[in-house]
Amino acid sequence: MDSNQIIKPMSKFKDVKLKVRAFLHASDELKDDDKQLIAQIWMSELNKIGVDPKKISGFQLLQIFIRNKLSNPETIRRTRQKLQEEHSYLRGKKYKLRQTKLQEKQKKELGYDK
């Protein structure tokens, strides 16, 4: 296997990680909304390749996505999840609420709520 084949995916992952971190840092709204986060990243990527997102059809967007010109939405979601796990300042309100509910449920299941 060629070493370029190994390096290229890792480089792309690092690029997605940097993008996700930047968008989460810039907007509290995106911390709790994967669809908006993905949309913002895709709009940024479309602009970067010279495509105006407001002037393309859904079909054209799908063609661009199929050609791997846009970040994988699952990679964006997983990266957001991992960054929020590791860096509390990148967490949204839903993260904190979900963690609190999960802790309460686990305490109840273990019998610590008495």
Secondary structure, DSSP 8 states (H G I E B T S, - for coil): --HHHHHHHHHHHHHHHHHHHHHHHH-TGGGG-HHHHHHHHHHHHHHHTT--GGGS-HHHHHHHHHTT-S--HHHHHHHHHHHHHH-GGG--HHHHHHHHHHHHHHHHHHTTT-
